[in-house]
Amino acid sequence: MRVRHVTAASAAALALTALAAPAALAAPADATPAALARCAEDDLTLRAEPSDDSDGVIKLSVRNNAAKACLVDRVPTITYGDLDGAALPLPSMPHAGHTLAAHDTAYAAVRSLSDSDDAAEQARTVMFVTVTAVPDHHGHRFQALTLGAPAGLRVWEPVTTLWQDSPARAEQVLQEEITGQGTIAA
């Protein structure tokens, strides 16, 4: 991945700071009560699968299995193998909390390989990705084989959406942001 990507530790520190910040500092679209706690790792189910429509796109979901609402980060943290860095959020914005209602699911999409000319030469191949919804959690490791890439996932300048209300919306946001056809409200 490129050096300009934020390291996973930096992304986690930024996200933890944002999750601990007062609700008044959060973006209005995700304004949450200050008393709302981060989701416990045992209360979350993370899933990843290849997209049906697009090569190199992974569909993600996080489900809150708890009986009460909690906070995940606004953007999933996706790291590739043992490479430094994480997928960058589209649109680019600071980390903050995203309320996940009891027994609710949120969705995101991540593109692992950019369309840039450098991608063909510079791409690295990894055999797994790790996805977390709360940066200080361990997250869940997904093997490349289960993501439709038995020879490994090629990665260069990966990007991810914020959590969305449906899988179709997550893929739409990813496509619109990549092509520059729209500005998506957080």
N, C-alpha and C positions, 0 to 999 in steps of 0.2 A: 504494500500500500504506500501511498505517498507520505512524505514526511509531514506535510501540512495537516494531516489528520490528527485529531486530538487523541492522546493516548487513553487507553481504557481507564487508567487510574485518574487522569485529569477529568475525563467525562464523569466518572463516578463521583469525584469530589464536587464538581459543579452541580450535579444533580442532587447530591445530598444537601448541599447548601441551599438549593432552591426548595427542596422538600421541607427543610427546617425553617425556611423564611416565613414571616408573617403572611397571612392570606392577602393583605393589602398589596404586597409586592408581586403577587402572581398575576398573570394576564387575566383580564376580565372574563375571557371565554372559559377559563378553568378556575374561577374564583371558588374557593372552598372554605368551609368553616375551619378556623384555626385549630379546633380540637380534633379534627379528623386525623386519625393515625395512619402511618404507612401500612400497607398490606403486609401481613406476615408471609414469609416464603412458603410455609406449609399450606396456606390458604389459597395459593395461586396455582393454576394449571396453565403451563405454557405449551403451545403447539407450533410446529413449523412444517410446511409442506411446499412442494414446488407449485408454481402457478400453472394453471391449465393454458393460459393465454400467452404467456411471455417467457421466453428462454432467459434464464439467469435471474428470475424474480422468485423470491420466496415469500409465501404468505405466512403471517404470524398471527397468533391470537393469545390472549391472556384472559383467563376466567377467574373471577373472585368466587371461591366456594364458601366463603364465610357468610354468616347471617347478618352482617352489617357492612355498610359502605367503608371503603378505605382508599388510600392514595397509592397510585403507582406513579412512576415518572411520566411526564407528558410524551416522551419518546422512548421507544425500546432501545436498550444498549445491545448491539450486535457486534461481537468480535469474531474474527476469523482465525481458526487454528491458533498458532502461537505467534501470529503477527501482532505488532504493536498497532494500536489505534482501534477505532470503532467506526461503524457506518455513520455518516453525517446526516443529520435530520434535514428533511425538506418539508416545509420551508425552514430556512435557518433561523433559529430562535433560541433564547435561553431555556434551559431546563426548568421545569416547574411541576407541580403536582397535577395529576389527572384523576378525578374521582371515578372510582369503579364501584358501582352500586352492588349490593348484595346479589350474588348469583348472576351477575352480569358479565358479559364478554366484550372486550375491545379488540380491534383488529389493526394490523399494520402490514405494509409491504416493503420489502427491501430488495434493491437491485444490487447485485454483487459486482457486476462488470460494466464499466462505463462504455460509451460509444466513441470515446476519444481515440485518436490515432495511436496514442501511447499504449493503450490497453493491450493490443495484440503483442507488443514487445515486452511490456513491463508486468503483465499479469502474473500473479503467483497462484499456485494451486494448494488448497488446504483440504484436509479430510474431515473437518468438522467446523461448525459454528456454535458459539455459545450465545444464548439470548437471556437477558434479564429484564424484568419490568421495574424493579427497584434496584438501583445501582449497588447497594451494599449486600445484596443477595448473591448467592453463588450462581444462580441461574440454571439453565438446562442446556446440556450439550446435545446437538443434533448431528448425526453422522451424515456425510455427503451422500452416501448410498441411499439413505432414507429420503434425501432431498432431490432424488432423481439424477445424481451425479456420481456414478460408481467410480469414475476415474478421478474424482475430486472436484471441488468447486473452484473455478477460476475467479480471482478477485483483483479488482483495480478500481479505486475511487468509489467504494460502495456508498449508497445513500439509502435512507429509510424515511418512511412517512411517520407522522405523529400517530398516536392511537386514534382510530376512527370507529364509527358505529356499525360498520358492516365490512365484510371482505371486499365487496365490489367497490365500495367507496375508497378503501385503502388503495386498491389497484388503480382506480381512476385518479386519485390524488397523485400517486407516483407518476403516472403517465403525463398528467397535466404539468406537473412541476418539471419533469425532465425535458419536455418539449417546449416549455415556456408558454403554454397556452392558457395558463390561469394562475391566479393568486389564491391560495387556499387559506381561509381563516382558520386560526388555530383552535 
